[in-house]
């Protein structure tokens, strides 16, 4: 078994309030949880308006499934938000 840990940083230049940011984050977190059965949390930068950092954790059976899930999650994020991905940190244990 593998544990996949992803930390993804996004940049949303049009966001001008924390309320607007939290709406985007909440929507993204709920969609990721429902579609991929993963644990998701906003892990950093809670007080910055335009930067979103989420951490995602999942248990997979092997590294192939971890890589496949990572690819699907990144594609999903790119398709479901206008924010651009600025950094991805990956760890498999």
Biopython code that builds the backbone (N, CA, C, O; Angstrom):
import numpy as np
from Bio.PDB.StructureBuilder import StructureBuilder

atoms = [
    (1, "UNK", "N", (0.830, -1.187, 0.000)),
    (1, "UNK", "CA", (0.000, 0.000, 0.000)),
    (1, "UNK", "C", (0.871, 1.246, 0.000)),
    (1, "UNK", "O", (1.957, 1.268, 0.579)),
    (2, "UNK", "N", (0.377, 2.267, -0.653)),
    (2, "UNK", "CA", (1.068, 3.553, -0.733)),
    (2, "UNK", "C", (0.173, 4.652, -0.167)),
    (2, "UNK", "O", (-1.054, 4.576, -0.243)),
    (3, "UNK", "N", (0.799, 5.654, 0.391)),
    (3, "UNK", "CA", (0.088, 6.867, 0.802)),
    (3, "UNK", "C", (0.553, 7.986, -0.116)),
    (3, "UNK", "O", (1.738, 8.317, -0.157)),
    (4, "UNK", "N", (-0.383, 8.560, -0.846)),
    (4, "UNK", "CA", (-0.094, 9.674, -1.744)),
    (4, "UNK", "C", (-0.394, 10.977, -1.017)),
    (4, "UNK", "O", (-1.500, 11.174, -0.512)),
    (5, "UNK", "N", (0.588, 11.860, -0.965)),
    (5, "UNK", "CA", (0.420, 13.186, -0.371)),
    (5, "UNK", "C", (0.748, 14.243, -1.421)),
    (5, "UNK", "O", (1.864, 14.285, -1.940)),
    (6, "UNK", "N", (-0.215, 15.085, -1.727)),
    (6, "UNK", "CA", (-0.020, 16.165, -2.687)),
    (6, "UNK", "C", (-0.283, 17.492, -1.997)),
    (6, "UNK", "O", (-1.255, 17.629, -1.255)),
    (7, "UNK", "N", (0.573, 18.458, -2.237)),
    (7, "UNK", "CA", (0.325, 19.831, -1.805)),
    (7, "UNK", "C", (0.353, 20.680, -3.064)),
    (7, "UNK", "O", (1.375, 20.789, -3.741)),
    (8, "UNK", "N", (-0.783, 21.275, -3.359)),
    (8, "UNK", "CA", (-0.942, 22.030, -4.604)),
    (8, "UNK", "C", (-1.211, 23.491, -4.273)),
    (8, "UNK", "O", (-2.123, 23.809, -3.510)),
    (9, "UNK", "N", (-0.404, 24.377, -4.857)),
    (9, "UNK", "CA", (-0.580, 25.820, -4.683)),
    (9, "UNK", "C", (-1.177, 26.397, -5.950)),
    (9, "UNK", "O", (-0.736, 26.097, -7.059)),
    (10, "UNK", "N", (-2.188, 27.229, -5.765)),
    (10, "UNK", "CA", (-2.893, 27.857, -6.887)),
    (10, "UNK", "C", (-2.824, 29.372, -6.739)),
    (10, "UNK", "O", (-2.724, 29.892, -5.628)),
    (11, "UNK", "N", (-2.877, 30.065, -7.851)),
    (11, "UNK", "CA", (-2.894, 31.522, -7.850)),
    (11, "UNK", "C", (-4.167, 31.987, -8.536)),
    (11, "UNK", "O", (-4.442, 31.613, -9.676)),
    (12, "UNK", "N", (-4.942, 32.806, -7.834)),
    (12, "UNK", "CA", (-6.215, 33.320, -8.349)),
    (12, "UNK", "C", (-6.178, 34.854, -8.288)),
    (12, "UNK", "O", (-6.595, 35.440, -7.289)),
    (13, "UNK", "N", (-5.683, 35.506, -9.348)),
    (13, "UNK", "CA", (-5.473, 36.961, -9.306)),
    (13, "UNK", "C", (-6.754, 37.789, -9.220)),
    (13, "UNK", "O", (-6.685, 38.954, -8.829)),
    (14, "UNK", "N", (-7.900, 37.248, -9.563)),
    (14, "UNK", "CA", (-9.150, 37.998, -9.548)),
    (14, "UNK", "C", (-9.804, 38.053, -8.161)),
    (14, "UNK", "O", (-10.756, 38.809, -7.966)),
    (15, "UNK", "N", (-9.314, 37.270, -7.201)),
    (15, "UNK", "CA", (-9.905, 37.210, -5.867)),
    (15, "UNK", "C", (-9.504, 38.445, -5.063)),
    (15, "UNK", "O", (-8.323, 38.782, -4.978)),
    (16, "UNK", "N", (-10.499, 39.121, -4.470)),
    (16, "UNK", "CA", (-10.227, 40.348, -3.729)),
    (16, "UNK", "C", (-10.673, 40.295, -2.276)),
    (16, "UNK", "O", (-10.544, 41.286, -1.556)),
    (17, "UNK", "N", (-11.196, 39.154, -1.834)),
    (17, "UNK", "CA", (-11.592, 39.041, -0.429)),
    (17, "UNK", "C", (-11.414, 37.601, 0.038)),
    (17, "UNK", "O", (-11.403, 36.669, -0.765)),
    (18, "UNK", "N", (-11.276, 37.440, 1.337)),
    (18, "UNK", "CA", (-11.154, 36.093, 1.896)),
    (18, "UNK", "C", (-12.456, 35.316, 1.724)),
    (18, "UNK", "O", (-12.441, 34.096, 1.560)),
    (19, "UNK", "N", (-13.574, 36.022, 1.762)),
    (19, "UNK", "CA", (-14.866, 35.365, 1.569)),
    (19, "UNK", "C", (-14.950, 34.742, 0.175)),
    (19, "UNK", "O", (-15.409, 33.610, 0.024)),
    (20, "UNK", "N", (-14.515, 35.466, -0.816)),
    (20, "UNK", "CA", (-14.511, 34.963, -2.193)),
    (20, "UNK", "C", (-13.557, 33.771, -2.321)),
    (20, "UNK", "O", (-13.878, 32.778, -2.973)),
    (21, "UNK", "N", (-12.397, 33.879, -1.700)),
    (21, "UNK", "CA", (-11.416, 32.792, -1.745)),
    (21, "UNK", "C", (-11.975, 31.536, -1.083)),
    (21, "UNK", "O", (-11.870, 30.442, -1.638)),
    (22, "UNK", "N", (-12.566, 31.686, 0.096)),
    (22, "UNK", "CA", (-13.083, 30.530, 0.825)),
    (22, "UNK", "C", (-14.197, 29.832, 0.045)),
    (22, "UNK", "O", (-14.344, 28.613, 0.133)),
    (23, "UNK", "N", (-14.968, 30.586, -0.705)),
    (23, "UNK", "CA", (-16.007, 29.999, -1.557)),
    (23, "UNK", "C", (-15.381, 29.096, -2.621)),
    (23, "UNK", "O", (-15.875, 27.998, -2.877)),
    (24, "UNK", "N", (-14.311, 29.554, -3.227)),
    (24, "UNK", "CA", (-13.600, 28.773, -4.247)),
    (24, "UNK", "C", (-12.993, 27.523, -3.625)),
    (24, "UNK", "O", (-13.110, 26.425, -4.169)),
    (25, "UNK", "N", (-12.344, 27.701, -2.484)),
    (25, "UNK", "CA", (-11.691, 26.580, -1.808)),
    (25, "UNK", "C", (-12.720, 25.532, -1.389)),
    (25, "UNK", "O", (-12.526, 24.338, -1.618)),
    (26, "UNK", "N", (-13.806, 25.981, -0.779)),
    (26, "UNK", "CA", (-14.829, 25.045, -0.301)),
    (26, "UNK", "C", (-15.395, 24.229, -1.457)),
    (26, "UNK", "O", (-15.555, 23.015, -1.334)),
    (27, "UNK", "N", (-15.696, 24.870, -2.558)),
    (27, "UNK", "CA", (-16.218, 24.171, -3.726)),
    (27, "UNK", "C", (-15.229, 23.125, -4.238)),
    (27, "UNK", "O", (-15.610, 21.990, -4.523)),
    (28, "UNK", "N", (-13.981, 23.506, -4.350)),
    (28, "UNK", "CA", (-12.947, 22.599, -4.844)),
    (28, "UNK", "C", (-12.741, 21.417, -3.896)),
    (28, "UNK", "O", (-12.617, 20.277, -4.343)),
    (29, "UNK", "N", (-12.705, 21.683, -2.608)),
    (29, "UNK", "CA", (-12.506, 20.622, -1.611)),
    (29, "UNK", "C", (-13.649, 19.611, -1.663)),
    (29, "UNK", "O", (-13.408, 18.404, -1.662)),
    (30, "UNK", "N", (-14.877, 20.091, -1.706)),
    (30, "UNK", "CA", (-16.038, 19.191, -1.743)),
    (30, "UNK", "C", (-16.029, 18.342, -3.011)),
    (30, "UNK", "O", (-16.288, 17.140, -2.956)),
    (31, "UNK", "N", (-15.735, 18.958, -4.139)),
    (31, "UNK", "CA", (-15.714, 18.211, -5.409)),
    (31, "UNK", "C", (-14.621, 17.147, -5.417)),
    (31, "UNK", "O", (-14.848, 16.029, -5.881)),
    (32, "UNK", "N", (-13.442, 17.485, -4.908)),
    (32, "UNK", "CA", (-12.354, 16.497, -4.862)),
    (32, "UNK", "C", (-12.706, 15.337, -3.938)),
    (32, "UNK", "O", (-12.474, 14.177, -4.279)),
    (33, "UNK", "N", (-13.261, 15.642, -2.778)),
    (33, "UNK", "CA", (-13.652, 14.582, -1.837)),
    (33, "UNK", "C", (-14.689, 13.654, -2.458)),
    (33, "UNK", "O", (-14.575, 12.432, -2.360)),
    (34, "UNK", "N", (-15.693, 14.233, -3.094)),
    (34, "UNK", "CA", (-16.777, 13.435, -3.664)),
    (34, "UNK", "C", (-16.339, 12.612, -4.876)),
    (34, "UNK", "O", (-16.757, 11.465, -5.030)),
    (35, "UNK", "N", (-15.513, 13.184, -5.723)),
    (35, "UNK", "CA", (-15.127, 12.497, -6.966)),
    (35, "UNK", "C", (-14.018, 11.470, -6.793)),
    (35, "UNK", "O", (-13.979, 10.476, -7.518)),
    (36, "UNK", "N", (-13.110, 11.697, -5.838)),
    (36, "UNK", "CA", (-11.924, 10.845, -5.746)),
    (36, "UNK", "C", (-11.743, 10.162, -4.392)),
    (36, "UNK", "O", (-10.767, 9.438, -4.199)),
    (37, "UNK", "N", (-12.664, 10.378, -3.451)),
    (37, "UNK", "CA", (-12.597, 9.745, -2.135)),
    (37, "UNK", "C", (-11.227, 9.960, -1.482)),
    (37, "UNK", "O", (-10.577, 9.012, -1.040)),
    (38, "UNK", "N", (-10.810, 11.215, -1.435)),
    (38, "UNK", "CA", (-9.526, 11.602, -0.850)),
    (38, "UNK", "C", (-9.778, 12.559, 0.307)),
    (38, "UNK", "O", (-10.860, 13.132, 0.426)),
    (39, "UNK", "N", (-8.780, 12.725, 1.150)),
    (39, "UNK", "CA", (-8.835, 13.726, 2.211)),
    (39, "UNK", "C", (-8.223, 15.014, 1.675)),
    (39, "UNK", "O", (-7.129, 15.003, 1.109)),
    (40, "UNK", "N", (-8.931, 16.119, 1.857)),
    (40, "UNK", "CA", (-8.471, 17.407, 1.326)),
    (40, "UNK", "C", (-8.644, 18.472, 2.397)),
    (40, "UNK", "O", (-9.645, 18.501, 3.113)),
    (41, "UNK", "N", (-7.647, 19.349, 2.491)),
    (41, "UNK", "CA", (-7.714, 20.451, 3.447)),
    (41, "UNK", "C", (-6.946, 21.651, 2.879)),
    (41, "UNK", "O", (-5.951, 21.488, 2.172)),
    (42, "UNK", "N", (-7.424, 22.855, 3.201)),
    (42, "UNK", "CA", (-6.641, 24.048, 2.875)),
    (42, "UNK", "C", (-5.546, 24.122, 3.924)),
    (42, "UNK", "O", (-5.827, 24.360, 5.098)),
    (43, "UNK", "N", (-4.314, 23.924, 3.517)),
    (43, "UNK", "CA", (-3.236, 23.707, 4.478)),
    (43, "UNK", "C", (-2.374, 24.930, 4.780)),
    (43, "UNK", "O", (-1.740, 24.977, 5.835)),
    (44, "UNK", "N", (-2.331, 25.897, 3.908)),
    (44, "UNK", "CA", (-1.483, 27.079, 4.115)),
    (44, "UNK", "C", (-2.162, 28.297, 3.513)),
    (44, "UNK", "O", (-3.164, 28.188, 2.806)),
    (45, "UNK", "N", (-1.602, 29.444, 3.805)),
    (45, "UNK", "CA", (-1.999, 30.707, 3.170)),
    (45, "UNK", "C", (-3.475, 31.047, 3.363)),
    (45, "UNK", "O", (-4.095, 31.623, 2.469)),
    (46, "UNK", "N", (-4.046, 30.698, 4.518)),
    (46, "UNK", "CA", (-5.459, 30.978, 4.755)),
    (46, "UNK", "C", (-5.788, 32.468, 4.768)),
    (46, "UNK", "O", (-6.923, 32.850, 4.483)),
    (47, "UNK", "N", (-4.819, 33.306, 5.092)),
    (47, "UNK", "CA", (-5.083, 34.741, 5.188)),
    (47, "UNK", "C", (-4.627, 35.536, 3.974)),
    (47, "UNK", "O", (-4.677, 36.766, 3.991)),
    (48, "UNK", "N", (-4.186, 34.860, 2.926)),
    (48, "UNK", "CA", (-3.814, 35.538, 1.686)),
    (48, "UNK", "C", (-4.966, 35.415, 0.693)),
    (48, "UNK", "O", (-5.511, 34.328, 0.499)),
    (49, "UNK", "N", (-5.329, 36.516, 0.074)),
    (49, "UNK", "CA", (-6.484, 36.518, -0.819)),
    (49, "UNK", "C", (-6.286, 35.710, -2.090)),
    (49, "UNK", "O", (-7.192, 34.985, -2.503)),
    (50, "UNK", "N", (-5.148, 35.815, -2.706)),
    (50, "UNK", "CA", (-4.993, 35.286, -4.056)),
    (50, "UNK", "C", (-4.224, 33.971, -4.149)),
    (50, "UNK", "O", (-4.094, 33.418, -5.240)),
    (51, "UNK", "N", (-3.720, 33.466, -3.047)),
    (51, "UNK", "CA", (-2.987, 32.207, -3.075)),
    (51, "UNK", "C", (-3.768, 31.146, -2.306)),
    (51, "UNK", "O", (-4.186, 31.363, -1.169)),
    (52, "UNK", "N", (-3.957, 29.998, -2.949)),
    (52, "UNK", "CA", (-4.679, 28.875, -2.363)),
    (52, "UNK", "C", (-3.722, 27.694, -2.294)),
    (52, "UNK", "O", (-3.113, 27.328, -3.300)),
    (53, "UNK", "N", (-3.587, 27.102, -1.127)),
    (53, "UNK", "CA", (-2.750, 25.914, -0.978)),
    (53, "UNK", "C", (-3.592, 24.825, -0.343)),
    (53, "UNK", "O", (-4.091, 24.975, 0.772)),
    (54, "UNK", "N", (-3.744, 23.724, -1.070)),
    (54, "UNK", "CA", (-4.507, 22.592, -0.544)),
    (54, "UNK", "C", (-3.602, 21.371, -0.460)),
    (54, "UNK", "O", (-2.692, 21.192, -1.270)),
    (55, "UNK", "N", (-3.871, 20.541, 0.529)),
    (55, "UNK", "CA", (-3.145, 19.282, 0.675)),
    (55, "UNK", "C", (-4.143, 18.147, 0.514)),
    (55, "UNK", "O", (-5.262, 18.204, 1.024)),
    (56, "UNK", "N", (-3.719, 17.120, -0.202)),
    (56, "UNK", "CA", (-4.576, 15.986, -0.534)),
    (56, "UNK", "C", (-3.853, 14.717, -0.123)),
    (56, "UNK", "O", (-2.663, 14.555, -0.395)),
    (57, "UNK", "N", (-4.575, 13.814, 0.535)),
    (57, "UNK", "CA", (-4.004, 12.537, 0.956)),
    (57, "UNK", "C", (-4.925, 11.410, 0.498)),
    (57, "UNK", "O", (-6.149, 11.523, 0.552)),
    (58, "UNK", "N", (-4.303, 10.313, 0.042)),
    (58, "UNK", "CA", (-5.071, 9.137, -0.390)),
    (58, "UNK", "C", (-4.228, 7.888, -0.187)),
    (58, "UNK", "O", (-2.999, 7.930, -0.242)),
    (59, "UNK", "N", (-4.902, 6.796, 0.043)),
    (59, "UNK", "CA", (-4.227, 5.501, 0.146)),
    (59, "UNK", "C", (-4.504, 4.734, -1.134)),
    (59, "UNK", "O", (-5.653, 4.599, -1.554)),
    (60, "UNK", "N", (-3.437, 4.231, -1.754)),
    (60, "UNK", "CA", (-3.573, 3.459, -2.987)),
    (60, "UNK", "C", (-2.853, 2.122, -2.830)),
    (60, "UNK", "O", (-2.065, 1.925, -1.905)),
    (61, "UNK", "N", (-3.141, 1.216, -3.751)),
    (61, "UNK", "CA", (-2.559, -0.120, -3.659)),
    (61, "UNK", "C", (-1.129, -0.201, -4.167)),
    (61, "UNK", "O", (-0.341, -1.017, -3.689)),
    (62, "UNK", "N", (-0.789, 0.652, -5.144)),
    (62, "UNK", "CA", (0.568, 0.613, -5.682)),
    (62, "UNK", "C", (0.929, 1.966, -6.279)),
    (62, "UNK", "O", (0.092, 2.867, -6.346)),
    (63, "UNK", "N", (2.169, 2.105, -6.710)),
    (63, "UNK", "CA", (2.638, 3.394, -7.232)),
    (63, "UNK", "C", (1.971, 3.756, -8.557)),
    (63, "UNK", "O", (1.802, 4.939, -8.853)),
    (64, "UNK", "N", (1.591, 2.764, -9.357)),
    (64, "UNK", "CA", (0.890, 3.044, -10.617)),
    (64, "UNK", "C", (-0.439, 3.742, -10.327)),
    (64, "UNK", "O", (-0.777, 4.732, -10.976)),
    (65, "UNK", "N", (-1.185, 3.230, -9.358)),
    (65, "UNK", "CA", (-2.466, 3.850, -9.000)),
    (65, "UNK", "C", (-2.253, 5.235, -8.390)),
    (65, "UNK", "O", (-3.066, 6.134, -8.601)),
    (66, "UNK", "N", (-1.173, 5.414, -7.641)),
    (66, "UNK", "CA", (-0.853, 6.736, -7.080)),
    (66, "UNK", "C", (-0.599, 7.742, -8.188)),
    (66, "UNK", "O", (-1.121, 8.856, -8.155)),
    (67, "UNK", "N", (0.203, 7.350, -9.168)),
    (67, "UNK", "CA", (0.497, 8.243, -10.293)),
    (67, "UNK", "C", (-0.763, 8.558, -11.094)),
    (67, "UNK", "O", (-0.969, 9.696, -11.516)),
    (68, "UNK", "N", (-1.597, 7.551, -11.300)),
    (68, "UNK", "CA", (-2.836, 7.727, -12.047)),
    (68, "UNK", "C", (-3.780, 8.687, -11.307)),
    (68, "UNK", "O", (-4.373, 9.576, -11.919)),
    (69, "UNK", "N", (-3.913, 8.498, -9.996)),
    (69, "UNK", "CA", (-4.773, 9.368, -9.195)),
    (69, "UNK", "C", (-4.239, 10.798, -9.190)),
    (69, "UNK", "O", (-5.010, 11.751, -9.305)),
    (70, "UNK", "N", (-2.938, 10.947, -9.058)),
    (70, "UNK", "CA", (-2.331, 12.287, -9.088)),
    (70, "UNK", "C", (-2.660, 12.999, -10.396)),
    (70, "UNK", "O", (-3.045, 14.168, -10.395)),
    (71, "UNK", "N", (-2.509, 12.305, -11.487)),
    (71, "UNK", "CA", (-2.793, 12.884, -12.800)),
    (71, "UNK", "C", (-4.263, 13.298, -12.918)),
    (71, "UNK", "O", (-4.569, 14.379, -13.422)),
    (72, "UNK", "N", (-5.157, 12.445, -12.457)),
    (72, "UNK", "CA", (-6.587, 12.754, -12.522)),
    (72, "UNK", "C", (-6.936, 13.963, -11.653)),
    (72, "UNK", "O", (-7.733, 14.809, -12.058)),
    (73, "UNK", "N", (-6.347, 14.046, -10.472)),
    (73, "UNK", "CA", (-6.618, 15.166, -9.568)),
    (73, "UNK", "C", (-6.132, 16.478, -10.168)),
    (73, "UNK", "O", (-6.842, 17.483, -10.125)),
    (74, "UNK", "N", (-4.933, 16.473, -10.723)),
    (74, "UNK", "CA", (-4.394, 17.698, -11.329)),
    (74, "UNK", "C", (-5.249, 18.129, -12.519)),
    (74, "UNK", "O", (-5.561, 19.311, -12.665)),
    (75, "UNK", "N", (-5.625, 17.180, -13.361)),
    (75, "UNK", "CA", (-6.496, 17.500, -14.500)),
    (75, "UNK", "C", (-7.836, 18.054, -14.024)),
    (75, "UNK", "O", (-8.366, 19.001, -14.607)),
    (76, "UNK", "N", (-8.376, 17.466, -12.971)),
    (76, "UNK", "CA", (-9.656, 17.912, -12.420)),
    (76, "UNK", "C", (-9.555, 19.345, -11.907)),
    (76, "UNK", "O", (-10.433, 20.165, -12.174)),
    (77, "UNK", "N", (-8.499, 19.642, -11.180)),
    (77, "UNK", "CA", (-8.316, 21.000, -10.645)),
    (77, "UNK", "C", (-8.193, 22.009, -11.782)),
    (77, "UNK", "O", (-8.799, 23.079, -11.733)),
    (78, "UNK", "N", (-7.417, 21.674, -12.795)),
    (78, "UNK", "CA", (-7.252, 22.582, -13.932)),
    (78, "UNK", "C", (-8.574, 22.815, -14.664)),
    (78, "UNK", "O", (-8.821, 23.913, -15.162)),
    (79, "UNK", "N", (-9.419, 21.792, -14.729)),
    (79, "UNK", "CA", (-10.689, 21.909, -15.442)),
    (79, "UNK", "C", (-11.780, 22.599, -14.624)),
    (79, "UNK", "O", (-12.723, 23.147, -15.194)),
    (80, "UNK", "N", (-11.664, 22.578, -13.300)),
    (80, "UNK", "CA", (-12.754, 23.054, -12.455)),
    (80, "UNK", "C", (-12.490, 24.351, -11.712)),
    (80, "UNK", "O", (-13.295, 24.758, -10.874)),
    (81, "UNK", "N", (-11.392, 24.996, -12.000)),
    (81, "UNK", "CA", (-11.142, 26.313, -11.417)),
    (81, "UNK", "C", (-10.360, 27.157, -12.407)),
    (81, "UNK", "O", (-9.602, 26.647, -13.232)),
    (82, "UNK", "N", (-10.566, 28.457, -12.302)),
    (82, "UNK", "CA", (-9.832, 29.376, -13.173)),
    (82, "UNK", "C", (-8.456, 29.698, -12.619)),
    (82, "UNK", "O", (-7.628, 30.293, -13.310)),
    (83, "UNK", "N", (-8.207, 29.310, -11.377)),
    (83, "UNK", "CA", (-6.906, 29.554, -10.759)),
    (83, "UNK", "C", (-5.843, 28.711, -11.453)),
    (83, "UNK", "O", (-6.110, 27.595, -11.896)),
    (84, "UNK", "N", (-4.653, 29.252, -11.539)),
    (84, "UNK", "CA", (-3.563, 28.518, -12.179)),
    (84, "UNK", "C", (-2.697, 27.828, -11.125)),
    (84, "UNK", "O", (-2.435, 28.380, -10.056)),
    (85, "UNK", "N", (-2.266, 26.624, -11.447)),
    (85, "UNK", "CA", (-1.410, 25.871, -10.548)),
    (85, "UNK", "C", (-0.005, 26.446, -10.624)),
    (85, "UNK", "O", (0.572, 26.541, -11.707)),
    (86, "UNK", "N", (0.552, 26.833, -9.471)),
    (86, "UNK", "CA", (1.891, 27.410, -9.465)),
    (86, "UNK", "C", (2.930, 26.463, -8.853)),
    (86, "UNK", "O", (4.129, 26.637, -9.070)),
    (87, "UNK", "N", (2.471, 25.456, -8.083)),
    (87, "UNK", "CA", (3.423, 24.527, -7.488)),
    (87, "UNK", "C", (2.706, 23.243, -7.103)),
    (87, "UNK", "O", (1.565, 23.268, -6.642)),
    (88, "UNK", "N", (3.395, 22.111, -7.301)),
    (88, "UNK", "CA", (2.878, 20.816, -6.882)),
    (88, "UNK", "C", (4.002, 20.090, -6.163)),
    (88, "UNK", "O", (5.087, 19.898, -6.713)),
    (89, "UNK", "N", (3.736, 19.693, -4.943)),
    (89, "UNK", "CA", (4.693, 18.870, -4.184)),
    (89, "UNK", "C", (4.061, 17.503, -3.979)),
    (89, "UNK", "O", (2.918, 17.391, -3.535)),
    (90, "UNK", "N", (4.816, 16.475, -4.306)),
    (90, "UNK", "CA", (4.306, 15.108, -4.234)),
    (90, "UNK", "C", (5.192, 14.261, -3.330)),
    (90, "UNK", "O", (6.419, 14.360, -3.350)),
    (91, "UNK", "N", (4.528, 13.424, -2.536)),
    (91, "UNK", "CA", (5.259, 12.485, -1.695)),
    (91, "UNK", "C", (4.473, 11.179, -1.672)),
    (91, "UNK", "O", (3.256, 11.168, -1.489)),
    (92, "UNK", "N", (5.193, 10.088, -1.860)),
    (92, "UNK", "CA", (4.571, 8.770, -1.761)),
    (92, "UNK", "C", (5.317, 8.008, -0.671)),
    (92, "UNK", "O", (6.546, 7.944, -0.658)),
    (93, "UNK", "N", (4.548, 7.441, 0.230)),
    (93, "UNK", "CA", (5.152, 6.676, 1.324)),
    (93, "UNK", "C", (4.693, 5.246, 1.237)),
    (93, "UNK", "O", (5.082, 4.422, 2.065)),
]
sb = StructureBuilder()
sb.init_structure("model")
sb.init_model(0)
sb.init_chain("A")
sb.init_seg("    ")
for serial, (resi, resn, name, xyz) in enumerate(atoms, 1):
    if name == "N":
        sb.init_residue(resn, " ", resi, " ")
    sb.init_atom(name, np.array(xyz, "f"), 0.0, 1.0, " ", f" {name:<3s}", serial, name[0])
structure = sb.get_structure()
